């Protein structure tokens, strides 16, 4: 996927509003829990059990299957992965470096055949984001497919995170108008969400966070990408 800018094909605003409502529900039901529990009690260390649950929920756990030639047990692999994530999240390196470094370290936990696989690169971005590194762009196959469609080319899942992040940013900027409209309207849609009334104040505060807008755009790309991917269940 090349990072050169092309004219964006911005879809109808209703789809962005749908994505905003959809992610608001996902935030309450799923992301909110992982964001709070991955680092428990203010600790900088990653909780291995929560990381394993996160990997399963976000469809990257299959990249860490224990094989006969892998000396790590199922529980040990998440302890080791959590230790690598803790180091990466505390690093002063740029986001791109953190992603690639963590993917390589995760490859030592997963089967050897997956070291250069895109699944571990996707896992690295998802783990880092939930560890608080919100400048990291979450890599997802459907997002890649959707970005290709928006740019008028067929998307291909590659391992070049830098190019992916650049194209993501180009399209995010092109969609800022419809995204802003969706965010303005979202607080008025709380009654249509699964978020209980006693959490509405927290939700309204979260809606103003920059990372929340990023995640709405992730959900928007995933929704577009489902059509190109066949519609199997996944999360972004």
GUGUVEX-46180 format. One line per field, with one value per residue: x, y, z of N, C-alpha, C in turn; residue number from 1; residue in one letter. Coordinates in nm, 3 decimals, always signed. Layout:
REM residues N
nxx = [X | ...]
nyy = [Y | ...]
nzz = [Z | ...]
caxx = [X | ...]
cayy = [Y | ...]
cazz = [Z | ...]
cxx = [X | ...]
cyy = [Y | ...]
czz = [Z | ...]
seq = [NUM | ...]
type = [a | ...]
//
This chain:
REM residues 236
nxx = [+0.084 | +0.077 | +0.182 | +0.122 | -0.079 | -0.416 | -0.724 | -0.985 | -1.254 | -1.513 | -1.751 | -2.111 | -2.243 | -2.408 | -2.301 | -2.072 | -2.191 | -2.328 | -2.107 | -1.997 | -2.193 | -2.185 | -1.919 | -1.931 | -2.088 | -1.917 | -1.697 | -1.801 | -1.878 | -1.651 | -1.383 | -1.344 | -1.318 | -1.078 | -0.895 | -0.889 | -0.811 | -0.580 | -0.350 | -0.329 | -0.436 | -0.287 | -0.037 | +0.264 | +0.322 | +0.215 | -0.078 | -0.077 | -0.284 | -0.505 | -0.407 | -0.402 | -0.676 | -0.749 | -0.613 | -0.753 | -1.011 | -0.969 | -0.894 | -0.627 | -0.503 | -0.465 | -0.223 | -0.040 | -0.027 | +0.066 | +0.313 | +0.461 | +0.739 | +0.775 | +0.895 | +0.750 | +0.474 | +0.112 | +0.031 | +0.277 | +0.348 | +0.189 | +0.271 | +0.533 | +0.486 | +0.350 | +0.553 | +0.727 | +0.559 | +0.529 | +0.787 | +0.806 | +0.600 | +0.697 | +0.910 | +1.103 | +1.105 | +0.991 | +0.652 | +0.643 | +0.879 | +0.841 | +0.625 | +0.734 | +0.950 | +0.820 | +0.663 | +0.858 | +0.962 | +0.735 | +0.717 | +0.906 | +0.781 | +0.563 | +0.496 | +0.778 | +0.733 | +0.563 | +0.697 | +0.751 | +0.500 | +0.193 | +0.001 | +0.118 | +0.219 | -0.018 | -0.113 | +0.081 | +0.025 | -0.234 | -0.199 | -0.020 | -0.176 | -0.386 | -0.235 | -0.199 | -0.067 | -0.167 | -0.102 | -0.034 | -0.138 | -0.399 | -0.360 | -0.546 | -0.688 | -0.931 | -0.942 | -0.726 | -0.820 | -1.045 | -0.925 | -0.793 | -1.012 | -1.127 | -0.934 | -0.949 | -0.814 | -0.722 | -0.700 | -0.423 | -0.302 | -0.019 | +0.315 | +0.416 | +0.408 | +0.447 | +0.366 | +0.099 | +0.005 | +0.043 | -0.134 | -0.372 | -0.381 | -0.402 | -0.659 | -0.814 | -0.791 | -0.923 | -1.179 | -1.256 | -1.461 | -1.718 | -1.678 | -1.659 | -1.921 | -2.056 | -1.955 | -2.053 | -2.322 | -2.339 | -2.364 | -2.636 | -2.743 | -2.720 | -2.925 | -2.989 | -2.793 | -2.610 | -2.518 | -2.552 | -2.750 | -2.613 | -2.355 | -2.337 | -2.228 | -1.954 | -1.920 | -1.976 | -1.759 | -1.551 | -1.612 | -1.503 | -1.235 | -0.934 | -0.846 | -1.079 | -1.215 | -1.036 | -1.082 | -1.346 | -1.312 | -1.159 | -1.355 | -1.532 | -1.376 | -1.351 | -1.617 | -1.662 | -1.473 | -1.573 | -1.745 | -1.565 | -1.432 | -1.591 | -1.735 | -1.687 | -1.677 | -1.514 | -1.296 | -1.193]
nyy = [-0.119 | +0.207 | +0.529 | +0.765 | +1.050 | +1.045 | +1.137 | +1.137 | +0.911 | +0.996 | +0.852 | +0.841 | +1.055 | +0.919 | +0.668 | +0.716 | +0.816 | +0.591 | +0.432 | +0.574 | +0.542 | +0.266 | +0.224 | +0.355 | +0.181 | -0.043 | +0.058 | +0.083 | -0.184 | -0.341 | -0.219 | -0.029 | -0.183 | -0.329 | -0.119 | -0.019 | -0.237 | -0.356 | -0.242 | -0.268 | -0.103 | +0.131 | +0.046 | +0.017 | -0.210 | -0.475 | -0.669 | -1.010 | -1.203 | -1.049 | -0.950 | -1.182 | -1.230 | -1.002 | -1.046 | -1.267 | -1.162 | -0.968 | -1.109 | -1.199 | -1.392 | -1.640 | -1.630 | -1.697 | -1.961 | -2.251 | -2.467 | -2.794 | -2.761 | -2.534 | -2.405 | -2.270 | -2.267 | -2.237 | -2.043 | -1.926 | -1.799 | -1.571 | -1.432 | -1.376 | -1.228 | -1.012 | -0.898 | -0.810 | -0.623 | -0.438 | -0.330 | -0.219 | -0.028 | +0.151 | +0.255 | +0.519 | +0.547 | +0.623 | +0.574 | +0.401 | +0.255 | +0.128 | -0.041 | -0.219 | -0.328 | -0.454 | -0.639 | -0.809 | -0.915 | -1.041 | -1.234 | -1.413 | -1.535 | -1.654 | -1.920 | -2.001 | -1.975 | -1.762 | -1.530 | -1.324 | -1.270 | -1.096 | -1.103 | -1.084 | -0.830 | -0.687 | -0.762 | -0.639 | -0.366 | -0.346 | -0.429 | -0.231 | -0.001 | -0.040 | -0.039 | +0.220 | +0.367 | +0.572 | +0.698 | +0.509 | +0.343 | +0.121 | -0.181 | -0.354 | -0.604 | -0.555 | -0.281 | -0.211 | -0.305 | -0.137 | +0.117 | +0.094 | +0.078 | +0.333 | +0.492 | +0.416 | +0.193 | -0.153 | -0.293 | -0.439 | -0.658 | -0.582 | -0.571 | -0.328 | -0.103 | +0.174 | +0.290 | +0.215 | +0.357 | +0.617 | +0.637 | +0.590 | +0.824 | +1.021 | +0.964 | +0.990 | +1.265 | +1.354 | +1.282 | +1.434 | +1.625 | +1.489 | +1.319 | +1.494 | +1.589 | +1.357 | +1.318 | +1.543 | +1.487 | +1.251 | +1.250 | +1.298 | +1.064 | +0.878 | +0.748 | +0.546 | +0.364 | +0.090 | +0.185 | +0.249 | +0.488 | +0.590 | +0.599 | +0.781 | +1.040 | +0.988 | +0.875 | +1.093 | +1.257 | +1.096 | +1.090 | +1.324 | +1.285 | +1.267 | +1.018 | +0.876 | +0.967 | +0.871 | +0.598 | +0.575 | +0.624 | +0.400 | +0.203 | +0.279 | +0.229 | -0.048 | -0.124 | -0.054 | -0.223 | -0.479 | -0.549 | -0.598 | -0.808 | -1.022 | -1.045 | -1.178 | -1.216 | -0.975 | -0.753 | -0.409]
nzz = [+0.000 | -0.101 | +0.021 | -0.098 | -0.153 | -0.255 | -0.415 | -0.187 | -0.128 | +0.027 | +0.226 | +0.284 | +0.544 | +0.728 | +0.772 | +0.921 | +1.151 | +1.233 | +1.290 | +1.502 | +1.702 | +1.722 | +1.808 | +2.053 | +2.204 | +2.194 | +2.329 | +2.591 | +2.651 | +2.599 | +2.536 | +2.741 | +2.973 | +2.922 | +2.895 | +3.151 | +3.307 | +3.206 | +3.301 | +3.619 | +3.920 | +3.885 | +3.814 | +3.615 | +3.492 | +3.275 | +3.296 | +3.271 | +3.243 | +3.168 | +2.930 | +2.775 | +2.755 | +2.613 | +2.372 | +2.276 | +2.245 | +2.054 | +1.833 | +1.783 | +1.924 | +1.813 | +1.689 | +1.876 | +1.942 | +2.121 | +2.020 | +1.957 | +1.948 | +2.089 | +2.380 | +2.573 | +2.794 | +2.778 | +2.967 | +3.029 | +2.792 | +2.781 | +3.004 | +2.930 | +2.694 | +2.806 | +2.957 | +2.755 | +2.633 | +2.838 | +2.851 | +2.592 | +2.596 | +2.780 | +2.656 | +2.504 | +2.238 | +1.898 | +1.778 | +1.553 | +1.576 | +1.821 | +1.758 | +1.563 | +1.705 | +1.922 | +1.780 | +1.679 | +1.920 | +2.017 | +1.828 | +1.912 | +2.112 | +1.996 | +1.751 | +1.542 | +1.268 | +1.252 | +1.296 | +1.112 | +1.036 | +0.955 | +1.148 | +1.401 | +1.389 | +1.379 | +1.631 | +1.793 | +1.751 | +1.855 | +2.122 | +2.217 | +2.186 | +2.370 | +2.595 | +2.640 | +2.449 | +2.247 | +2.014 | +1.837 | +1.549 | +1.503 | +1.345 | +1.113 | +0.909 | +0.772 | +0.789 | +0.628 | +0.382 | +0.353 | +0.342 | +0.102 | -0.071 | -0.032 | -0.143 | -0.400 | -0.488 | -0.478 | -0.162 | +0.015 | +0.258 | +0.415 | +0.558 | +0.614 | +0.836 | +0.863 | +0.617 | +0.617 | +0.844 | +0.752 | +0.533 | +0.669 | +0.828 | +0.627 | +0.523 | +0.753 | +0.800 | +0.571 | +0.633 | +0.847 | +0.869 | +0.852 | +1.063 | +1.280 | +1.284 | +1.358 | +1.616 | +1.750 | +1.750 | +1.891 | +2.189 | +2.218 | +2.146 | +2.342 | +2.478 | +2.308 | +2.325 | +2.485 | +2.717 | +3.054 | +3.241 | +3.463 | +3.382 | +3.188 | +3.222 | +3.243 | +2.992 | +2.819 | +2.877 | +2.784 | +2.513 | +2.423 | +2.409 | +2.218 | +2.129 | +2.119 | +1.894 | +1.703 | +1.731 | +1.653 | +1.384 | +1.321 | +1.359 | +1.161 | +0.931 | +0.962 | +0.928 | +0.661 | +0.549 | +0.594 | +0.386 | +0.182 | +0.282 | +0.338 | +0.568 | +0.818 | +1.177 | +1.379 | +1.566 | +1.599]
caxx = [+0.000 | +0.158 | +0.136 | +0.096 | -0.216 | -0.506 | -0.852 | -1.059 | -1.394 | -1.576 | -1.883 | -2.221 | -2.228 | -2.483 | -2.216 | -1.985 | -2.274 | -2.348 | -1.980 | -1.982 | -2.283 | -2.133 | -1.800 | -1.969 | -2.128 | -1.798 | -1.616 | -1.857 | -1.884 | -1.525 | -1.259 | -1.336 | -1.267 | -0.937 | -0.816 | -0.876 | -0.756 | -0.452 | -0.255 | -0.412 | -0.396 | -0.188 | +0.092 | +0.314 | +0.337 | +0.098 | -0.136 | -0.067 | -0.414 | -0.588 | -0.351 | -0.450 | -0.818 | -0.751 | -0.571 | -0.863 | -1.123 | -0.932 | -0.865 | -0.485 | -0.451 | -0.426 | -0.083 | +0.043 | -0.053 | +0.182 | +0.340 | +0.547 | +0.876 | +0.775 | +0.915 | +0.663 | +0.338 | +0.011 | +0.036 | +0.408 | +0.358 | +0.129 | +0.360 | +0.645 | +0.434 | +0.320 | +0.681 | +0.774 | +0.472 | +0.563 | +0.910 | +0.778 | +0.515 | +0.777 | +1.020 | +1.094 | +1.113 | +0.873 | +0.551 | +0.677 | +0.985 | +0.778 | +0.545 | +0.819 | +1.027 | +0.731 | +0.624 | +0.972 | +0.968 | +0.620 | +0.751 | +0.986 | +0.686 | +0.477 | +0.570 | +0.880 | +0.678 | +0.482 | +0.778 | +0.736 | +0.360 | +0.122 | -0.083 | +0.191 | +0.226 | -0.149 | -0.117 | +0.165 | -0.045 | -0.348 | -0.148 | +0.035 | -0.284 | -0.455 | -0.141 | -0.197 | +0.008 | -0.276 | -0.052 | -0.019 | -0.256 | -0.432 | -0.356 | -0.649 | -0.702 | -1.045 | -0.906 | -0.642 | -0.909 | -1.128 | -0.841 | -0.773 | -1.137 | -1.143 | -0.835 | -0.974 | -0.726 | -0.749 | -0.611 | -0.353 | -0.246 | +0.126 | +0.381 | +0.473 | +0.324 | +0.461 | +0.280 | -0.039 | -0.026 | +0.038 | -0.260 | -0.477 | -0.385 | -0.455 | -0.804 | -0.872 | -0.799 | -1.025 | -1.311 | -1.273 | -1.590 | -1.827 | -1.647 | -1.696 | -2.067 | -2.096 | -1.919 | -2.146 | -2.453 | -2.333 | -2.421 | -2.782 | -2.784 | -2.687 | -3.042 | -2.998 | -2.678 | -2.619 | -2.452 | -2.653 | -2.756 | -2.515 | -2.224 | -2.348 | -2.135 | -1.823 | -1.920 | -1.967 | -1.621 | -1.470 | -1.641 | -1.421 | -1.095 | -0.886 | -0.836 | -1.213 | -1.239 | -0.955 | -1.143 | -1.464 | -1.266 | -1.125 | -1.481 | -1.581 | -1.298 | -1.387 | -1.750 | -1.641 | -1.392 | -1.650 | -1.795 | -1.457 | -1.370 | -1.683 | -1.825 | -1.661 | -1.674 | -1.384 | -1.297 | -1.080]
cayy = [+0.000 | +0.326 | +0.635 | +0.885 | +1.096 | +1.046 | +1.193 | +1.047 | +0.883 | +1.005 | +0.792 | +0.919 | +1.082 | +0.825 | +0.554 | +0.761 | +0.823 | +0.451 | +0.386 | +0.641 | +0.475 | +0.131 | +0.224 | +0.393 | +0.056 | -0.126 | +0.117 | +0.048 | -0.328 | -0.412 | -0.142 | +0.036 | -0.282 | -0.358 | +0.001 | -0.002 | -0.353 | -0.403 | -0.197 | -0.262 | -0.025 | +0.231 | -0.015 | +0.033 | -0.345 | -0.529 | -0.789 | -1.117 | -1.266 | -0.954 | -0.945 | -1.301 | -1.207 | -0.900 | -1.110 | -1.352 | -1.077 | -0.893 | -1.201 | -1.219 | -1.498 | -1.756 | -1.616 | -1.735 | -2.101 | -2.326 | -2.587 | -2.892 | -2.713 | -2.410 | -2.444 | -2.194 | -2.315 | -2.138 | -1.932 | -1.860 | -1.713 | -1.441 | -1.364 | -1.325 | -1.123 | -0.896 | -0.836 | -0.738 | -0.508 | -0.342 | -0.263 | -0.138 | +0.086 | +0.245 | +0.303 | +0.657 | +0.542 | +0.663 | +0.470 | +0.302 | +0.169 | +0.046 | -0.144 | -0.320 | -0.395 | -0.544 | -0.749 | -0.903 | -0.983 | -1.131 | -1.345 | -1.509 | -1.605 | -1.731 | -2.013 | -1.940 | -1.946 | -1.641 | -1.416 | -1.215 | -1.265 | -0.972 | -1.119 | -1.034 | -0.685 | -0.642 | -0.779 | -0.536 | -0.237 | -0.353 | -0.434 | -0.100 | +0.098 | -0.061 | -0.007 | +0.366 | +0.431 | +0.604 | +0.747 | +0.391 | +0.313 | -0.021 | -0.245 | -0.455 | -0.636 | -0.486 | -0.139 | -0.202 | -0.320 | -0.017 | +0.228 | +0.072 | +0.114 | +0.477 | +0.553 | +0.370 | +0.082 | -0.273 | -0.301 | -0.563 | -0.658 | -0.594 | -0.558 | -0.194 | -0.028 | +0.316 | +0.328 | +0.199 | +0.469 | +0.740 | +0.636 | +0.607 | +0.966 | +1.094 | +0.943 | +1.048 | +1.409 | +1.374 | +1.253 | +1.510 | +1.694 | +1.398 | +1.266 | +1.599 | +1.589 | +1.239 | +1.339 | +1.642 | +1.424 | +1.129 | +1.259 | +1.295 | +0.927 | +0.788 | +0.667 | +0.434 | +0.277 | -0.002 | +0.252 | +0.287 | +0.632 | +0.633 | +0.607 | +0.880 | +1.150 | +0.937 | +0.858 | +1.224 | +1.303 | +1.012 | +1.129 | +1.441 | +1.245 | +1.253 | +0.877 | +0.824 | +0.997 | +0.775 | +0.465 | +0.580 | +0.608 | +0.258 | +0.130 | +0.317 | +0.153 | -0.189 | -0.141 | -0.053 | -0.338 | -0.603 | -0.581 | -0.651 | -0.923 | -1.134 | -1.026 | -1.257 | -1.135 | -0.930 | -0.625 | -0.321]
cazz = [+0.000 | -0.111 | +0.109 | -0.174 | -0.134 | -0.369 | -0.381 | -0.098 | -0.155 | +0.157 | +0.222 | +0.340 | +0.687 | +0.812 | +0.807 | +1.029 | +1.272 | +1.273 | +1.349 | +1.632 | +1.796 | +1.738 | +1.893 | +2.189 | +2.268 | +2.209 | +2.435 | +2.721 | +2.672 | +2.579 | +2.546 | +2.873 | +3.067 | +2.896 | +2.920 | +3.295 | +3.376 | +3.153 | +3.402 | +3.739 | +4.037 | +3.849 | +3.786 | +3.479 | +3.438 | +3.207 | +3.356 | +3.171 | +3.222 | +3.093 | +2.795 | +2.705 | +2.723 | +2.508 | +2.248 | +2.229 | +2.204 | +1.934 | +1.722 | +1.753 | +2.010 | +1.731 | +1.650 | +1.990 | +1.975 | +2.167 | +1.940 | +2.023 | +1.958 | +2.165 | +2.520 | +2.663 | +2.814 | +2.743 | +3.062 | +3.020 | +2.674 | +2.809 | +3.100 | +2.851 | +2.606 | +2.891 | +2.993 | +2.636 | +2.613 | +2.942 | +2.808 | +2.473 | +2.632 | +2.857 | +2.572 | +2.456 | +2.092 | +1.825 | +1.769 | +1.451 | +1.631 | +1.925 | +1.693 | +1.501 | +1.810 | +1.995 | +1.691 | +1.676 | +2.049 | +2.024 | +1.740 | +1.987 | +2.198 | +1.906 | +1.666 | +1.459 | +1.136 | +1.256 | +1.336 | +1.016 | +0.996 | +0.982 | +1.266 | +1.517 | +1.373 | +1.423 | +1.776 | +1.854 | +1.750 | +1.946 | +2.259 | +2.252 | +2.199 | +2.497 | +2.702 | +2.655 | +2.340 | +2.156 | +1.886 | +1.753 | +1.466 | +1.511 | +1.214 | +1.097 | +0.768 | +0.713 | +0.775 | +0.510 | +0.266 | +0.343 | +0.297 | -0.041 | -0.141 | -0.024 | -0.232 | -0.536 | -0.524 | -0.400 | -0.048 | +0.042 | +0.392 | +0.412 | +0.687 | +0.623 | +0.928 | +0.839 | +0.505 | +0.664 | +0.933 | +0.672 | +0.459 | +0.771 | +0.864 | +0.511 | +0.515 | +0.873 | +0.774 | +0.468 | +0.692 | +0.970 | +0.872 | +0.887 | +1.196 | +1.376 | +1.292 | +1.434 | +1.756 | +1.805 | +1.764 | +1.972 | +2.324 | +2.211 | +2.112 | +2.453 | +2.514 | +2.214 | +2.348 | +2.599 | +2.830 | +3.154 | +3.269 | +3.563 | +3.318 | +3.081 | +3.245 | +3.205 | +2.847 | +2.755 | +2.892 | +2.695 | +2.375 | +2.390 | +2.399 | +2.081 | +2.094 | +2.091 | +1.752 | +1.628 | +1.736 | +1.568 | +1.247 | +1.308 | +1.344 | +1.029 | +0.834 | +0.975 | +0.870 | +0.516 | +0.512 | +0.603 | +0.253 | +0.099 | +0.348 | +0.346 | +0.680 | +0.938 | +1.298 | +1.427 | +1.635 | +1.577]
cxx = [+0.087 | +0.097 | +0.109 | -0.051 | -0.293 | -0.638 | -0.934 | -1.204 | -1.468 | -1.719 | -1.985 | -2.204 | -2.300 | -2.395 | -2.119 | -2.065 | -2.305 | -2.224 | -1.958 | -2.069 | -2.233 | -2.011 | -1.832 | -2.012 | -2.008 | -1.708 | -1.669 | -1.847 | -1.747 | -1.402 | -1.238 | -1.275 | -1.118 | -0.848 | -0.792 | -0.799 | -0.620 | -0.336 | -0.334 | -0.349 | -0.283 | -0.051 | +0.133 | +0.330 | +0.206 | +0.051 | -0.145 | -0.202 | -0.507 | -0.539 | -0.397 | -0.596 | -0.832 | -0.715 | -0.681 | -0.977 | -1.094 | -0.867 | -0.718 | -0.424 | -0.404 | -0.281 | +0.013 | +0.019 | +0.076 | +0.199 | +0.441 | +0.689 | +0.887 | +0.786 | +0.822 | +0.526 | +0.241 | +0.015 | +0.167 | +0.416 | +0.299 | +0.208 | +0.477 | +0.601 | +0.405 | +0.448 | +0.736 | +0.690 | +0.502 | +0.686 | +0.882 | +0.699 | +0.592 | +0.892 | +0.995 | +1.102 | +0.984 | +0.779 | +0.588 | +0.782 | +0.928 | +0.702 | +0.631 | +0.900 | +0.941 | +0.690 | +0.734 | +0.979 | +0.851 | +0.644 | +0.836 | +0.898 | +0.599 | +0.561 | +0.664 | +0.823 | +0.599 | +0.563 | +0.760 | +0.592 | +0.292 | +0.036 | -0.014 | +0.209 | +0.093 | -0.160 | -0.037 | +0.094 | -0.161 | -0.303 | -0.098 | -0.075 | -0.353 | -0.365 | -0.125 | -0.122 | -0.090 | -0.231 | -0.028 | -0.149 | -0.279 | -0.441 | -0.456 | -0.669 | -0.818 | -1.020 | -0.819 | -0.728 | -0.993 | -1.047 | -0.812 | -0.895 | -1.156 | -1.050 | -0.850 | -0.881 | -0.760 | -0.648 | -0.547 | -0.291 | -0.097 | +0.184 | +0.444 | +0.382 | +0.330 | +0.370 | +0.133 | -0.080 | -0.039 | -0.093 | -0.378 | -0.493 | -0.441 | -0.608 | -0.876 | -0.891 | -0.910 | -1.167 | -1.340 | -1.409 | -1.703 | -1.804 | -1.686 | -1.847 | -2.117 | -2.069 | -2.012 | -2.281 | -2.455 | -2.391 | -2.573 | -2.835 | -2.760 | -2.803 | -3.056 | -2.880 | -2.706 | -2.558 | -2.558 | -2.642 | -2.651 | -2.373 | -2.225 | -2.249 | -1.993 | -1.813 | -1.904 | -1.826 | -1.529 | -1.490 | -1.554 | -1.273 | -1.056 | -0.883 | -0.974 | -1.250 | -1.160 | -1.025 | -1.275 | -1.423 | -1.221 | -1.251 | -1.543 | -1.509 | -1.334 | -1.521 | -1.742 | -1.570 | -1.464 | -1.700 | -1.690 | -1.403 | -1.463 | -1.769 | -1.802 | -1.648 | -1.532 | -1.404 | -1.180 | -1.067]
cyy = [+0.124 | +0.437 | +0.765 | +0.922 | +1.088 | +1.105 | +1.093 | +1.033 | +0.880 | +0.954 | +0.880 | +0.937 | +0.980 | +0.709 | +0.592 | +0.770 | +0.683 | +0.400 | +0.448 | +0.572 | +0.334 | +0.128 | +0.267 | +0.268 | -0.034 | -0.074 | +0.074 | -0.101 | -0.395 | -0.326 | -0.080 | -0.058 | -0.306 | -0.239 | +0.021 | -0.115 | -0.400 | -0.361 | -0.173 | -0.176 | +0.074 | +0.177 | +0.010 | -0.103 | -0.394 | -0.657 | -0.899 | -1.181 | -1.177 | -0.945 | -1.064 | -1.287 | -1.105 | -0.960 | -1.196 | -1.268 | -1.006 | -0.979 | -1.211 | -1.330 | -1.618 | -1.749 | -1.659 | -1.878 | -2.170 | -2.452 | -2.676 | -2.841 | -2.580 | -2.445 | -2.373 | -2.257 | -2.204 | -2.018 | -1.855 | -1.764 | -1.576 | -1.363 | -1.301 | -1.211 | -0.996 | -0.823 | -0.756 | -0.613 | -0.399 | -0.261 | -0.170 | -0.013 | +0.193 | +0.304 | +0.446 | +0.662 | +0.590 | +0.544 | +0.361 | +0.203 | +0.076 | -0.071 | -0.255 | -0.398 | -0.495 | -0.662 | -0.854 | -0.983 | -1.079 | -1.253 | -1.451 | -1.589 | -1.700 | -1.829 | -1.940 | -1.896 | -1.816 | -1.515 | -1.298 | -1.200 | -1.135 | -0.981 | -1.063 | -0.883 | -0.624 | -0.651 | -0.671 | -0.402 | -0.236 | -0.352 | -0.296 | +0.003 | +0.082 | -0.038 | +0.144 | +0.440 | +0.467 | +0.668 | +0.631 | +0.367 | +0.162 | -0.079 | -0.359 | -0.479 | -0.562 | -0.337 | -0.118 | -0.210 | -0.194 | +0.102 | +0.216 | +0.114 | +0.265 | +0.550 | +0.504 | +0.262 | -0.036 | -0.284 | -0.438 | -0.552 | -0.683 | -0.576 | -0.421 | -0.106 | +0.122 | +0.364 | +0.318 | +0.319 | +0.599 | +0.748 | +0.653 | +0.755 | +1.049 | +1.085 | +0.997 | +1.198 | +1.439 | +1.357 | +1.336 | +1.577 | +1.604 | +1.336 | +1.367 | +1.605 | +1.472 | +1.257 | +1.440 | +1.577 | +1.310 | +1.143 | +1.252 | +1.155 | +0.829 | +0.698 | +0.544 | +0.338 | +0.179 | +0.059 | +0.297 | +0.434 | +0.678 | +0.640 | +0.714 | +0.995 | +1.109 | +0.924 | +0.991 | +1.282 | +1.227 | +1.052 | +1.246 | +1.408 | +1.227 | +1.107 | +0.818 | +0.850 | +0.902 | +0.640 | +0.462 | +0.560 | +0.465 | +0.175 | +0.157 | +0.238 | +0.004 | -0.216 | -0.142 | -0.179 | -0.471 | -0.645 | -0.642 | -0.782 | -1.042 | -1.134 | -1.113 | -1.164 | -1.101 | -0.803 | -0.543 | -0.228]
czz = [+0.000 | -0.027 | +0.034 | -0.163 | -0.265 | -0.322 | -0.299 | -0.143 | -0.021 | +0.148 | +0.294 | +0.491 | +0.777 | +0.857 | +0.920 | +1.159 | +1.325 | +1.344 | +1.486 | +1.737 | +1.825 | +1.829 | +2.036 | +2.268 | +2.293 | +2.320 | +2.572 | +2.750 | +2.674 | +2.611 | +2.684 | +2.976 | +3.048 | +2.925 | +3.069 | +3.361 | +3.325 | +3.243 | +3.530 | +3.848 | +4.005 | +3.818 | +3.641 | +3.412 | +3.379 | +3.275 | +3.250 | +3.141 | +3.139 | +2.949 | +2.712 | +2.665 | +2.610 | +2.373 | +2.189 | +2.175 | +2.073 | +1.827 | +1.684 | +1.837 | +1.930 | +1.685 | +1.760 | +2.034 | +2.016 | +2.084 | +2.011 | +2.044 | +2.032 | +2.313 | +2.617 | +2.673 | +2.777 | +2.837 | +3.053 | +2.902 | +2.701 | +2.912 | +3.024 | +2.760 | +2.685 | +2.930 | +2.875 | +2.612 | +2.716 | +2.903 | +2.691 | +2.508 | +2.709 | +2.777 | +2.525 | +2.303 | +2.028 | +1.808 | +1.670 | +1.502 | +1.736 | +1.864 | +1.638 | +1.605 | +1.886 | +1.909 | +1.684 | +1.806 | +2.065 | +1.936 | +1.808 | +2.083 | +2.116 | +1.826 | +1.572 | +1.324 | +1.133 | +1.284 | +1.241 | +0.971 | +1.035 | +1.107 | +1.390 | +1.509 | +1.417 | +1.575 | +1.846 | +1.859 | +1.848 | +2.092 | +2.303 | +2.272 | +2.334 | +2.617 | +2.719 | +2.547 | +2.227 | +2.026 | +1.788 | +1.677 | +1.469 | +1.370 | +1.211 | +0.948 | +0.702 | +0.698 | +0.652 | +0.384 | +0.245 | +0.294 | +0.149 | -0.120 | -0.143 | -0.120 | -0.376 | -0.583 | -0.436 | -0.286 | -0.032 | +0.180 | +0.385 | +0.550 | +0.704 | +0.708 | +0.898 | +0.726 | +0.544 | +0.749 | +0.856 | +0.594 | +0.553 | +0.806 | +0.749 | +0.506 | +0.637 | +0.853 | +0.672 | +0.524 | +0.816 | +0.981 | +0.917 | +1.025 | +1.304 | +1.394 | +1.377 | +1.583 | +1.824 | +1.836 | +1.865 | +2.113 | +2.326 | +2.180 | +2.226 | +2.492 | +2.425 | +2.230 | +2.462 | +2.725 | +2.930 | +3.191 | +3.370 | +3.508 | +3.208 | +3.098 | +3.206 | +3.053 | +2.775 | +2.765 | +2.797 | +2.549 | +2.329 | +2.374 | +2.252 | +2.038 | +2.061 | +1.945 | +1.664 | +1.620 | +1.658 | +1.423 | +1.221 | +1.283 | +1.207 | +0.920 | +0.840 | +0.910 | +0.718 | +0.470 | +0.518 | +0.466 | +0.164 | +0.152 | +0.358 | +0.472 | +0.801 | +1.058 | +1.338 | +1.507 | +1.586 | +1.697]
seq = [1 | 2 | 3 | 4 | 5 | 6 | 7 | 8 | 9 | 10 | 11 | 12 | 13 | 14 | 15 | 16 | 17 | 18 | 19 | 20 | 21 | 22 | 23 | 24 | 25 | 26 | 27 | 28 | 29 | 30 | 31 | 32 | 33 | 34 | 35 | 36 | 37 | 38 | 39 | 40 | 41 | 42 | 43 | 44 | 45 | 46 | 47 | 48 | 49 | 50 | 51 | 52 | 53 | 54 | 55 | 56 | 57 | 58 | 59 | 60 | 61 | 62 | 63 | 64 | 65 | 66 | 67 | 68 | 69 | 70 | 71 | 72 | 73 | 74 | 75 | 76 | 77 | 78 | 79 | 80 | 81 | 82 | 83 | 84 | 85 | 86 | 87 | 88 | 89 | 90 | 91 | 92 | 93 | 94 | 95 | 96 | 97 | 98 | 99 | 100 | 101 | 102 | 103 | 104 | 105 | 106 | 107 | 108 | 109 | 110 | 111 | 112 | 113 | 114 | 115 | 116 | 117 | 118 | 119 | 120 | 121 | 122 | 123 | 124 | 125 | 126 | 127 | 128 | 129 | 130 | 131 | 132 | 133 | 134 | 135 | 136 | 137 | 138 | 139 | 140 | 141 | 142 | 143 | 144 | 145 | 146 | 147 | 148 | 149 | 150 | 151 | 152 | 153 | 154 | 155 | 156 | 157 | 158 | 159 | 160 | 161 | 162 | 163 | 164 | 165 | 166 | 167 | 168 | 169 | 170 | 171 | 172 | 173 | 174 | 175 | 176 | 177 | 178 | 179 | 180 | 181 | 182 | 183 | 184 | 185 | 186 | 187 | 188 | 189 | 190 | 191 | 192 | 193 | 194 | 195 | 196 | 197 | 198 | 199 | 200 | 201 | 202 | 203 | 204 | 205 | 206 | 207 | 208 | 209 | 210 | 211 | 212 | 213 | 214 | 215 | 216 | 217 | 218 | 219 | 220 | 221 | 222 | 223 | 224 | 225 | 226 | 227 | 228 | 229 | 230 | 231 | 232 | 233 | 234 | 235 | 236]
type = [x | x | x | x | x | x | x | x | x | x | x | x | x | x | x | x | x | x | x | x | x | x | x | x | x | x | x | x | x | x | x | x | x | x | x | x | x | x | x | x | x | x | x | x | x | x | x | x | x | x | x | x | x | x | x | x | x | x | x | x | x | x | x | x | x | x | x | x | x | x | x | x | x | x | x | x | x | x | x | x | x | x | x | x | x | x | x | x | x | x | x | x | x | x | x | x | x | x | x | x | x | x | x | x | x | x | x | x | x | x | x | x | x | x | x | x | x | x | x | x | x | x | x | x | x | x | x | x | x | x | x | x | x | x | x | x | x | x | x | x | x | x | x | x | x | x | x | x | x | x | x | x | x | x | x | x | x | x | x | x | x | x | x | x | x | x | x | x | x | x | x | x | x | x | x | x | x | x | x | x | x | x | x | x | x | x | x | x | x | x | x | x | x | x | x | x | x | x | x | x | x | x | x | x | x | x | x | x | x | x | x | x | x | x | x | x | x | x | x | x | x | x | x | x | x | x | x | x | x | x | x | x | x | x | x | x]
//
